[in-house]
Amino acid sequence: MGPSILDALNVRVVGSGKKFLVLAHGLGTDQSVWSRILPYFRPHYKVILFDLVCAGSVNPDYFDSQRYSTLEAFVDDLFQILDSLQVDRCYYVGHSLSSMIGILAAIRRPEMFAKLILIGASPRFLNDKDYHGGFEKDEVEKVFLAMRSNYEAWVEGYAPLAVGADVPTAVREFSRTLFNVRPDIALFVSQTVFHSDLRDQLALVKVPCCIIQTAKDVSVPSSVAVYLKDHLGGRSTVEMMNVEGHLPHLSAPALLAHHLGRALPR
């Protein structure tokens, strides 16, 4: 018998409110990415933090590439965590990969989610004939090749681009958590994400959504936020943040907390 999912994925519940708030990080980070956001919400919520199985802070032996070849396995993990904690309803904040996980989770068990807040979300990263996801197939193949051939060099080049803003502490922090991910796991999950396409499932989401998008994001064109709003099945709003970068929780935490505060009830 292995460890429980709560131990394996370093689950923590902090804060003194009655309502549950889930903070779910993206690929290349871990739950520490929320540390500057947490103080704003601890007084008002029970905040659930955890690490995705692909995070560098999780024992890589728990990563089964066969199982995690689809995003649904990450959704299974999320529900196992919430069920273990006996959560019957929560507010869910998902960044990037975790926004996709949140969308799929809300389709499967809509009653679990009072609201989804999706940061840097994209239903598909690849361009299609009448859809601008931001990446051509050959560009993505080049990224995979760079990750495969020299992961450290790729991290050093990618981290400042992803952070976008001139915030050296954020670049350092993102580089640290990216370096912690085992390179083969980072590559595998990146491939899973880039080959995913949730566009035809968006209409099935009936839970209210708030899409938070920065003005300039190397990973997600701002037109994707509008696409999400137009295609999600429930009531959805877009909050544009007047900053650059894919990781506003690292580069502009106070501003992100302000936008989250507007999207969440107190």
Stockholm file with secondary structure:
# STOCKHOLM 1.0

chainA/1-266         MGPSILDALNVRVVGSGKKFLVLAHGLGTDQSVWSRILPYFRPHYKVILFDLVCAGSVNPDYFDSQRYSTLEAFVDDLFQILDSLQVDRCYYVGHSLSSMIGILAAIRRPEMFAKLILIGASPRFLNDKDYHGGFEKDEVEKVFLAMRSNYEAWVEGYAPLAVGADVPTAVREFSRTLFNVRPDIALFVSQTVFHSDLRDQLALVKVPCCIIQTAKDVSVPSSVAVYLKDHLGGRSTVEMMNVEGHLPHLSAPALLAHHLGRALPR
#=GR chainA/1-266 SS CCCCHHHHTTCEEECSCSEEEEEECCTTCCGGGGTTTHHHHTTTEEEEECCCTTSTTSCGGGCCTTGGGSTHHHHHHHHHHHHHTTCSCEEEEEETHHHHHHHHHHHHCGGGEEEEEEESCCSCSBCBTTBCCSBCHHHHHHHHHHHHHCHHHHHHHHHHHHHCSSCHHHHHHHHHHHHHSCHHHHHHHHHHHHTCCCGGGGGGCCSCEEEEEEEECSSSCHHHHHHHHHHCSSCEEEEEEEEESSCHHHHCHHHHHHHHHHHSCC
#=GC SS_cons         CCCCHHHHTTCEEECSCSEEEEEECCTTCCGGGGTTTHHHHTTTEEEEECCCTTSTTSCGGGCCTTGGGSTHHHHHHHHHHHHHTTCSCEEEEEETHHHHHHHHHHHHCGGGEEEEEEESCCSCSBCBTTBCCSBCHHHHHHHHHHHHHCHHHHHHHHHHHHHCSSCHHHHHHHHHHHHHSCHHHHHHHHHHHHTCCCGGGGGGCCSCEEEEEEEECSSSCHHHHHHHHHHCSSCEEEEEEEEESSCHHHHCHHHHHHHHHHHSCC
//
